[in-house]
Amino acid sequence: MKVSDNILDNQSQSDLSVVATDSPDPVSAGQALSFNIIVANSGPLSSPLDTLTDAIPAGTTFVSATAPAGWTLTTPAAGGTGVVRWILPTGFGAGASATFGLVVAVDAGAVGTVENTATLTASNVDAYQTNNSAHTSTTILGSCTMAAVAGNPANVIVVEGANASFGASASGSPAPAIQWQVMPSGGGSFSDMSGETGASLSFTATLAENGNQYRARFSNACGAQFSAAATLTVAPADQGESDPPQLVKLRTPILSAAPRSADFSSRSPQLWQNAPNPFRSETVIRFGVPRPSHVKLGVFDIAGRQVASLSDQDWQAGDHMVSWSGRTADGAPARGGVYIIQMVAHSTTDGRNYRAQKTMIRIE
């Protein structure tokens, strides 16, 4: 039942009402706040000379306002304060309704709440005036600044089965939330990684993840920003008899050019893993031959191209070592990545050949 249904003793009356909503709530300091105001007349009579007023709330400034057809509008200047008025010079008919909009900017230093009241008046009698005003109270979150990336993740090179870790950071207020994303090797689009919302991303690397790219999305009430993407390079843990396809060209079975001698069979040639590995400026490679041998020791990239030659000479029986400075044959620094050390030994006493290879990683 409408209030106007009980107004029987004064036929000059109308029943005006105001409803208002705010958005967003809560609102961040420094951001826009919108009000949606709906007025109605439930009768029984038309209401003449109607005026809706709304004073710009404390801690905010005027941005814009909208009026329905037939209503005139007066406002403060943009960025100012004062009162917004919507006026209907003609009658506001029984059963009619109208919607108004008001946008204000919350001061960057505002705290607490934004208190706003819209009030509708008319020139005739409205005996029930409790619903002629609407009030909203909007919580202020505090100042908001867009996330700014402070630290991007770096490229990571690891051996399969090792731990791969990426880190990223950003500033902003409120403190931005973090979501790590991945794009598979070969291209495509980034997608969120379930549960990865910490400042660092860490996992056990597999060969299937070689070439993947990782980035962090930072977001708060002001919006979202993305870090630069970092690439994961995963090298096989050991080449041995399970070389990836791109390394098959580097492998050659042991040749039996002459019968195996007793001395030569008593100990096989050896190629040990380089140390340190991974390395940046220099690494040492150790190898051993049981008999005098001509040893070729070369560094190859992952595509099978020779990058540097570390040995192409005769060596006496025993253990030996050479170093690689991480430079190519022309003296330029080799790019960071996965490289193969290949050893080819030819015994000068019985003609037997031996080949072996190891994987190493150079960090730029």
KETIKOL-622216 format. One record per atom (N, C-alpha, C): residue in one letter; x, y, z. Coordinates in steps of 0.001 Angstrom, whole numbers, plus 500000, padded with zeros to 6 digits. Layout:
N
AXYZ...
END
This chain:
364
M500855498801500000M500000500000500000M500877501230500000K500614502220499105K501360503461499074K500903504358500192V501811505230500647V501438506211501662V500282507066501171S500282507390499860S499247508267499316S497863507650499399D497796506318499505D496487505687499595D495763506077500874N496521506492501890N495919506875503170N495694508377503265I496087509134502211I495919510582502234I494570510893501576L493544511008502406L492178511180501903L491582512528502266D492220513181503257D491606514409503761D492194515654503124N493160515513502229N493765516690501607N494152516324500188Q493274516592499257Q493485516180497881Q494534517010497138S495194517958497832S496284518721497214S497630518047497414Q497601516878498037Q498853516228498381Q499374515307497280S500713515131497294S501386514104496500S502351513386497432D502846512245496984D503782511461497809D505100511332497052L506059512212497358L507374512202496710L508332511293497474S509256510646496755S510257509782497394S511578509877496644V512676509609497359V514023509649496790V514777508397497215V515448507747496256V516323506599496539V517669506883495882A518784506643496590A520124506908496045A521042505726496315T521918505458495357T522955504432495522T524310505029495138D525387504445495665D526741504924495384D527572503814494767S528579504183493972S529447503194493332S530778503863492938P531918503253493267P532045502008494021P531985502270495522D531754501259496271D531773501346497728D532385500056498258P533600500120498795P534381501323499129P535022501952497891V535452503204498058V536108503952496997V537506504334497455S538442504375496535S539809504764496884S539955506272496839A540696506817497766A540998508246497744A541661508585496419G541251509727495840G541792510131494557G541022509590493371Q539984508788493608Q539206508194492534Q537817508809492428A537107508509491341A535758509041491112A534719508222491874L533691508899492340L532576508271493055L531284508719492385S530427507774492016S529189508082491300S527974507817492178F526963508689492020F525686508521492700F524583508392491665N523699507426491879N522520507232491039N521301507555491901I520533508582491506I519426509077492326I518127508894491547I517151508238492157I515845508011491527I514778508696492372V513980509558491761V512867510214492456V511560509717491849A510512509710492655A509208509214492200A508090509977492890N506925510005492268N505710510584492842N504626509532492778S504231509035493934S503203507995493964S501801508584494141G501692509925494003G500381510573493956G499732510788495324P498454511116495351P497541510934494207P497558512048493175L498207513198493488L498185514319492565L499571514600492003S499589515354490897S500837515833490347S501495516800491307S502846516845491237S503604517719492138S504265518809491309P503896520094491503P504473521175490697P505744521748491309L506547522392490420L507756523105490843L508642522237491739D509054521115491212D509885520181491986D511360520562491863T512089520413492982T513526520706493001T514259519600493744L515245519006493076L516128518024493705L517454518706493967T517945518676495193T519215519307495542T520164518283496140D521451518490495859D522491517610496402D523752518447496584A524139518667497825A525363519420498111A526575518513497907I527585519015497224I528805518230497002I529377517834498362P529561516523498613P529996516066499940P531374516605500323A531574516741501621A532882517145502140A533939516123501714G535123516611501357G536205515724500942G536133515326499494T535212515968498715T535095515665497289T534935516962496508T535070516872495192T534823518001494299T533942517540493144F533240518480492548F532293518181491482F533016517770490194V532478516732489543V532989516286488246V531933516485487157S530755515889487336S529713515982486315S528368515594486905A527303515913486167A525946515551486573A525099515372485327T524056514560485411T523129514338484305T521710514577484781A520851515030483856A519452515333484179A518541514667483171P517355514177483595P516387513621482644P515694514724481855A514990514338480832A514299515306479983A513315516127480803G513286517433480543G512354518333481199G512893518999482448W513994518481482980W514599519053484190W515774519953483788T515872521100484423T517027521970484218T518066521672485286L519304522011484998L520403521626485881L521343522793486108T521694523023487365T522729524004487704T523756523300488580T525031523574488319T526109522878489022T527233523840489363P528086523447490314P529336524189490527P530263523965489332A531340524709489282A532347524484488249A533043523157488503A533523522515487430A534272521265487585A535464521492488503G535629520603489479G536699520735490453G536320521598491640G535092522141491637G534654523015492731G533697522315493675T533146523067494590T532165522569495552T530926523450495481G529890523054496200G528650523811496183G527471522873496108V526370523340495478V525132522568495424V524744522316493973V524341521079493704V523783520714492403V522265520746492530R521604521416491582R520140521523491609R519551521058490279W518538520204490400W517735519812489252W516330520368489474I515779521113488537I514488521777488713I513540521370487592L512310521003487989L511251520696487028L510187521781487118P510141522694486164P509189523807486254P507750523384486020T507542522256485369T506179521764485131T505828520743486206G504650520165486101G504209519201487104G504893517855486974F505178517251488108F505737515896488195F504563514972488452G504124514307487411G502870513591487464G502845512429488443A501638512115488888A501448510961489774A501867509696489032G502647508858489685G503146507626489084G504409507804488276A504903509044488160A506106509302487381A507367509030488198S508476508775487492S509781508623488141S510835509207487218A511991509556487782A513091510135487011A514405509734487657T515455509594486817T516764509161487300T517797510239487031F518648510518488033F519661511566487959F521026510963488265G522075511577487704G523432511109487959G524312512227488493L525186511874489402L526152512826489962L527476512109490153V528574512724489678V529916512158489833V530789513177490553V531482512724491593V532411513578492324V533767512897492360A534811513663492619A536168513127492773A536537513173494242V536903512043494784V537306511978496191V538711512556496320D538911513455497280D540222514072497471D541275513008497724A542493513242497214A543576512267497377A543909512015498837G543720513027499676G544035512855501093G542834512552501956A541683512269501354A540466512021502130A540556510712502895V539948510698504064V539900509494504898V538498509345505451G538188508172505963G536894507953506616G535823507576505624T534797508438505485T533669508144504608T533264509393503824V532534509162502745V531892510248501994V530405510191502319E529871511281502916E528468511342503311E527720512231502324N526683511682501684N525952512436500668N524452512327500884T523743513461500707T522291513496500874T521653514225499702A520656513604499102A519858514213498037A518445514422498558T517866515621498310T516540515974498847T515656516530497745L514383516069497729L513401516519496745L512307517328497438T512010518536496902T510945519389497446T510007519789496316A508784520225496726A507783520675495751A506980521809496363S506142522464495525S505373523612496016S504058523210496639N503635521976496482N502381521553497130N502699520766498391V501675520333499054V501822519665500350V502228518211500152D503208517788500936D503606516378500981D503624516003502453A502541515405502909A502398515138504343A503395514098504840Y503820513190503951Y504764512143504347Y506129512490503764Q506971513170504537Q508238513691504034Q509465512872504461T509233511799505196T510359510982505667T511165510417504506N510499510121503405N511182509521502254N511542510537501176N511528511829501523N511866512855500542N513371513085500417S514156512417501225S515612512506501168S516206511103501151A517387510989500548A518125509717500549A519570510009500914H520147509148501740H521517509364502221H522368508136501914T523601508382501477T524563507295501267T525835507602502060S526484506551502521S527757506672503235S528749505719502574T529806506278501987T530770505488501217T532108505433501942T532615504240502159T533898504062502840T535058504440501907I536024505182502435I537212505574501668I538359504631502024L538953504032501016L540043503079501243L541365503757501559G541547504968501173G542850505616501290G543404505878499906S544504506597499837S545031507002498537S545381505780497693C545188505922496394C545457504826495462C546437505301494396T547504504556494215T548452504843493137T548651503569492329M548730503744491024M548897502607490117M550173501832490433A550086500521490319A551267499684490532A552374500075489555A553588500168490059A554757500471489228A555783499362489443V556178498697488369V557108497569488476V558468498071488936A558949497523490039A560245497915490595A561338496911490252G560972495652490058G561960494627489724G561370493604488776N562010493410487629N561552492435486634N562230491087486857P561576489992486522P562236488688486620P563369488574485598A564410487845485968A565563487646485082A565469486286484405N566097486177483226N566169484882482554N566857483864483457V566394482633483387V566936481564484233V567408480415483347I568609479889483637I569154478718482954I569464477669484006V568851476503483879V569063475424484851V569153474095484120V569630473102484840V569627471726484361V568314471094484799E567758470225483967E566486469581484323E566586468936485704G565501469070486462G565464468539487815G565925469524488857A566553470633488411A567001471663489355A565864472656489600N566062473489490603N565044474471490953N565192475725490102A564077476168489511A564047477417488739A563279478456489548S563871479627489724S563238480659490541S563217481988489793F562078482671489863F561903484004489293F561384484916490395G561781486172490347G561311487143491324G560911488431490642A559929489120491223A559489490407490690A558895491220491831S558903492536491677S558363493402492722S557758494645492086A556862495292492850A556216496514492366A555798497352493560S555718498654493327S555209499575494340S553794499971493959G553091500598494881G551723501035494637G550947501066495926S549849501799495942S548996501887497123S547540501810496692P546793500844497276P547223499792498191P548261498876497540A548960498126498393A549994497228497888A549411496299496828P550009496248495645P549439495438494569P549488493944494858A548451493255494421A548433491795494466A549261491268493296I549828490068493450I550710489484492442I550079488214491890Q550135488062490593Q549713486828489928Q550734486488488852W551383485312488988W552354484885487986W551636484273486796Q552208484529485600Q551637484016484356Q552731483321483542V552296482411482683V553245481668481837V552755481677480397M553706481744479454M553408481570478035M554273480422477542P553682479388476967P554454478220476554P555490478571475494S556532477748475426S557559477913474405S556926477825473025G557353478716472158G556816478717470806G555762479773470575G555365480464471646G554409481559471483G553024481218471979G552107482150471773G550747481992472274G550407483172473156S549692482936474225S549303484001475140S549636483604476565F549767484606477423F550038484353478832F548755483925479541S548893483019480488S547762482581481306S548202482508482764D547246482695483672D547542482678485103D548000481287485539M548955481267486470M549418480016487070M548694479841488394S547949478782488519S547109478562489699S547926478566490984G547493479407491940G548120479442493259G549423480195493333E549949480689492202E551247481380492204E551029482880492381T550907483306493629T550599484705493947T551621485321494901G552793484718495019G553831485249495892G554820486126495143A555695486765495897A556691487651495291A557691486881494439S557807485568494661S558717484750493863S557982483527493330L558467483031492216L557937481825491584L559047480804491560S558795479625492095S559839478610492192S559244477233491910F559940476448491094F559459475117490761F560621474274490233T560428472971490186T561420472054489635T561284472033488126A562360472369487434A562312472525485978A562339471178485272T561554471076484216T561561469898483350T561910470334481933L562332469372481113L562674469689479732L561469470233478964A560253469813479371A559043470288478692A558840471785478868E559478472358479899E559310473791480168E560398474647479522N561313474013478806N562377474765478149N561793475769477162G562181477025477282G561690478065476389G560447478777476865N559823478305477936N558654478995478480N559038480398478942Q558068481316478910Q558280482665479421Q557360482916480602Y557872483671481574Y557133483929482808Y557121485429483102R555991485918483606R555883487312484003R554919487424485175A554930488592485844A554047488834486978A553065489949486629R551802489778487038R550804490841486917R550585491444488304F550739492775488389F550527493492489650F549238494302489532S548321494177490493S547044494880490385S546584495391491748N545968496570491723N545272497110492895N544049497858492390A543424498658493263A542190499340492884A542381500293491723C543627500723491485C543896501675490400C544064500997489045G544276499704489019G544481499019487750G545575497967487849A546078497545486695A547068496459486652A548244496834485760Q549425496312486129Q550640496467485335Q551324495104485244F552094494897484177F552785493628483979F554300493839483997S554988492879484580S556452492909484512S556902492476483128A558189492665482856A558755492105481630A558759490579481746A558782489915480615A558789488450480611A560220487929480672A560417486839481399A561723486179481497A561620484781480898T562709484321480300T562722483028479613T563449481978480445L562885480794480480L563498479655481161L564185478766480136T565488478504480369T566238477559479545T566567476344480397V566167475173479946V566389473934480700V567297473023479879A568441472664480449A569380471775479773A569215470352480290P569433469365479430P569376467972479895P570395467739481003A570047466908481961A570934466663483100A572209465966482656D572112465054481690D573296464337481211D572999463866479798Q573941464012478880Q573683463627477506Q573743462117477342G574933461503477621G575093460055477556G574442459463476327E573629458406476527E572963457719475441E571572458281475181S571203459389475823S569853459942475685S569906461383475221D570701461665474217D570836463026473720D569535463497473084P569188464783473246P568052465323472512P568357465330471018P567323465412470155P567541465303468703P568570466272468157Q568623467507468674Q569541468485468110Q571003468157468392L571241467165469286L572626466817469612L573061465514468966V572150464834468279V572502463545467701V573665463686466741K573717464819466012K574779465025465041K576152465059465701L576209465280467021L577494465374467696L577982464021468194R577071463030468157R577442461726468721R577894460783467611T578996460085467876T579504459081466942T579913457858467765P579468456681467381P579838455491468159P581351455298468210I581811454618469233I583237454293469359I583654453419468176L584733453806467531L585201453056466376L586235452026466807S586233450879466161S587200449816466459S588152449670465284A589084450610465199A590043450605464093A591107449544464279A591323449109465501A592342448092465767A591891447273466951P592411446044467084P592013445229468232P592315445954469531R591423445724470516R591614446334471822R592842445725472496S593758446567472949S594947446050473627S594666445908475109A595455445104475755A595266444886477187A595455446174477973D596499446934477600D596749448175478324D595595449168478167F595095449282476914F594063450275476638F592764449897477326S592455448615477400S591203448178478016S591245448245479532S592433448381480095S592521448405481558S591929449681482135R591822450705481290R591212451950481748R590700452706480547S589440453148480570S588858453874479453S589211455348479542P589278456013478398P589421457469478438P588248458078479207Q588453459252479743Q587432459878480575Q587256461360480213L586022461836480269L585711463258480192L584819463581481381W585325464422482280W584548464754483477W583727466032483260Q582724466179484093Q581905467390484028Q582737468619484372N582534469679483609N583280470918483872N582906471506485226A583754472323485769A583487472992487051A584155474377487025P583448475413487487P582057475339487960P581086475211486795N579883474796487114N578821474670486122N577480474851486824P576710475876486475P576932476888485441P578110477811485805F578614478557484795F579730479456485026F579504480750484258R580283481765484612R580149483050483941R581415483411483157S582564483413483818S583780483910483159S584763482812482769E584819481719483525E585782480659483202E585336479360483840T585607478259483130T585321476938483662T586461475998483277V586669474953484073V587769474007483858V587191472665483411I587804472092482369I587405470783481847I588549469801482068R588243468679482730R589244467630482993R588950466432482106F590028465816481596F589885464605480797F591101463715481044G590973462444480719G592085461509480914G592159460498479794V593405460082479455V593621459050478432V594582458013479010P594317456709478774P595186455669479348P596471455444478548R596479455890477300R597636455744476440R597899457064475737P599098457310475216P599315458531474439P598251458645473338S597645459840473244S596525460021472311S596514461438471756H595937461524470557H595660462854469998H594224463210470429V594082464310471110V592781464672471686V592281465972471064K591072465888470517K590342467083470088K589249467366471122L589265468589471631L588284468990472629L587632470283472132G586360470221471813G585669471385471247G584425471751472015V584039473025471898V582806473530472494V581822473791471356F580607473249471479F579580473380470454F578324474013471063D577595474784470235D576323475308470731D575250474245470565I574041474573470997I572970473581471028I572563473144469620A572908473960468595A572579473613467204A573666472776466557G574749472502467280G575819471672466745G576941472427466091R576952473763466176R578025474562465574R579183474684466564Q580410474499466063Q581553474621466946Q581787476093467279V581962476348468585V582154477705469091V583622477968469401A584289476964469964A585693477138470332A586397475790470316S587714475823470082S588544474619470141S589489474755471330L589421473766472232L590251473812473431L591479472902473322S591431471952472397S592580471055472217S592499470412470838D593646470325470177D593783469556468926D595254469162468835Q595683468276469779Q597102467968469920Q597284466614470592D598529466167470630D598861464902471300D599031465143472794W598566464147473583W598713464195475042W599275462866475502Q600141462915476532Q600648461706477150Q599554461045477982A599754459776478293A598787459082479137A598681459795480479G597468459850481010G597244460495482303G596049461434482269D595863462141483377D594755463086483508D595243464491483184H594422465245482504H594793466599482065H593600467532482268M593850468834482174M592740469791482251M593065471020481412V591995471578480867V592066472828480112V590948473732480628S591048474993480295S589992475921480739S589386476607479526W588145477042479698W587470477832478671W587021479145479291S587381480231478641S587077481568479156S585670482024478805G584906481181478100G583569481595477691G583579482450476450R584697482435475699R584807483232474480R584852482323473248T584371482879472157T584359482130470907T585753482127470294A585872481435469149A587178481320468494A587736482668468068D586862483633467800D587349484958467393D587533485909468569G587395485394469804G587645486195471002G586447486920471562A585300486811470909A584095487488471405A583446486662472507P582809487318473488P582121486568474542P580971485744473961A580915484472474321A579820483620473861A578539484014474587R577423483885473917R576140484210474538R575833483223475657G575060483684476635G574638482788477699G573736481695477149G573867480506477681G573031479407477222G573681478060477442V573155477068476760V573623475691476906V574668475384475836Y575785474769476260Y576849474384475328Y577235472921475579I577856472329474577I578290470932474655I579817470880474572I580445470172475503I581876469878475409I581990468501474753Q582707468418473640Q582880467139472964Q584364466773472924M584613465543473329M585989465035473342M586095463899472320V587107463983471457V587427462906470514V588898462549470732A589141461322471218A590515460877471509A590902459745470556H592104459835469976H592626458814469059H593958458315469612S593965457046470019S595178456466470581S596260456399469514T597452456913469819T598566456885468855T599343455584468932T598920454677469829T599626453404469961T598858452243469362D597545452263469461D596780451142468904D595646451595467982G595523452887467759G594564453384466771G593120453446467204R592793453129468447R591400453174468889R590942454618469068N589618454810468858N588992456124469006N587989456125470160Y587799457284470740Y586845457428471843Y586173458793471716R584860458824471917R584120460078471909R583272460180473168A583174461387473692A582313461642474860A581904463108474844Q580821463418475531Q580389464809475593Q579651465082476902K579676466341477320K579003466796478523K578294468114478216T577272468381478984T576539469645478848T577042470645479874M577206471908479454M577550472948480398M576727474197480097I576627475074481063I575794476272480946I576625477506481249R576580478444480310R577257479731480545R576217480796480866I576448481543481936I575555482627482357I576174483953481944E575379484811481301E575886486112480883E576057487047482085
END
